[in-house]
């Protein structure tokens, strides 16, 4: 219990906010790596989107799954907006838009 108290005291003193980019080399590397992940993760959906629209077939895709992806990304985008974290906001808005493109393809084909 004492360890937790110490940790909680540190969070209260620093208000739980770490500098960005982080001071430590490992955390700073990870901060910048996650920039790339936030930009490139939505691009993983591009092949799926291209396949749907070029073949005009959405066979094998589950509409409820893709709708759930949109809901989850929308919640993460709201979380990013509430916490004023533009990286979380940007990545999840982009993911929601790409997921919406898949949903539109599933509904059309």
N, C-alpha and C positions, 0 to 999 in steps of 0.2 A: 504494500500500500504506500509505503514511503516513496518508492521509486515513481509511482504514478503521480503522487503529490508534487514531486520535484518537476516532472515533465509538465504537469498542468501549470505550475508556477512559471515555467519558462514560456509556455504558450501565452499566458496572460501578460507577462512582461513584454514580449515581442509582438503581441496581438496576433500571433500565429502567422505572420506574414514574413516570407523569406524574400530577399532581394532577387530581382531578375535582371540579368542572368545570375545564377547562384555564385557564391564566392569560391566554393570548392570546384576543382577541375572536373571531377566525375559528374557532379550535379550540373555543372555548366554544359558539359558535353551532352548530357541527357536532355537538358532544356532545348538545345539547338537540334538534337535528333528529333525531338517531338514536333518541332516546327515542320520538319520534312514529312513526318508521319501524317500530320494534320493536313498537309497539302496533297500528298500522294495517295493516301488511303482512299479518298473518294474516286480517284482514277482507276482503282481496281474494279469499279462497276462499269467502266466504259466498254470492255469486251462483251459483257452481258447485254448492255443496251444496244450495241451494234448488232449482236446476234439476233435479238428480237426484231429489230427494224429491218435488217437486211433479209432475213429468212421469212419475215412476216409470220412468225410462229412463236408462241410462248409455252409450247408443250413442255411439261415437266416443272413448271414454275408454280409456286403456291401463292395465290393472291393474299391470303391471310398473313403469311410470313412477311411478305414485302410491305404490307400495311403496318405490321408490327414494327418493322425496321423504321418506317417513317415516324411512327409514334415515339419510339425510343430516341431517334435523332432529334425530333422536335423537343422532347423533354431536355435532352442534353444542351440543345441550343438555348432554351430558356434558362437553364442553369448557367450557361456561359454569360448570358445577358445580365442575369441577376447579380452575378459575381464580377461583372465587368471584365471577363476574361475573353478577349477577342479571338484568341486562338481556338478555344473550345467552341465558341459561337460560330466562327467561320467554317471550321471543319464540319460541324454537324449540320449547319444550314446547307452546305454543299452536298453532304451525304443524303440529307432529306430530299433535296432536289433531284439527285441522281436516282434515288429510290423511287421517287414519284414518276420519273421517266420510265422506269421498269414497270410500275403499276399501270401507267397509261398504256404501255405496250401489251401488258397482260389483258387489259380490258378491251383493247382494240383487236387483238388476235387471239 
